[in-house]
Amino acid sequence: MHTTLTGKGQVTLPKALRERLRLSPGDRIEFVIQDDGSVRLLVKQGSLHRLRGALPGPERPVSLEEMDEAIRKGSADQGEP
């Protein structure tokens, strides 16, 4: 894969590379120069947007009162006050 350095010192990562590394806008990338002159690319994938949709959401919106009741019930089930 190849890319070109712009006059502003920027590069566009090829789509195939972005897909392979599962990169998304906002992901941080660290470039580490190795002793032999090669560059190692490290992806910092701490972005929360990556998790969106990983778990199913509620079938319907839940009110604060319903959340509080579920918390109370969970505490009671575990013998807590």
Secondary structure in CASP SS format (residue, H / E / C, confidence):
PFRMAT SS
TARGET T0000
AUTHOR 0000-0000-0000
METHOD secondary structure of the structure
MODEL  1
M C 1.00
H C 1.00
T C 1.00
T C 1.00
L C 1.00
T C 1.00
G C 1.00
K C 1.00
G C 1.00
Q C 1.00
V C 1.00
T C 1.00
L C 1.00
P C 1.00
K H 1.00
A H 1.00
L H 1.00
R H 1.00
E H 1.00
R H 1.00
L C 1.00
R C 1.00
L C 1.00
S C 1.00
P C 1.00
G C 1.00
D C 1.00
R E 1.00
I E 1.00
E E 1.00
F E 1.00
V E 1.00
I E 1.00
Q C 1.00
D C 1.00
D C 1.00
G C 1.00
S C 1.00
V E 1.00
R E 1.00
L E 1.00
L E 1.00
V E 1.00
K E 1.00
Q C 1.00
G C 1.00
S C 1.00
L H 1.00
H H 1.00
R H 1.00
L H 1.00
R C 1.00
G C 1.00
A C 1.00
L C 1.00
P C 1.00
G C 1.00
P C 1.00
E C 1.00
R C 1.00
P C 1.00
V C 1.00
S C 1.00
L H 1.00
E H 1.00
E H 1.00
M H 1.00
D H 1.00
E H 1.00
A H 1.00
I H 1.00
R H 1.00
K H 1.00
G H 1.00
S H 1.00
A H 1.00
D H 1.00
Q C 1.00
G C 1.00
E C 1.00
P C 1.00
END
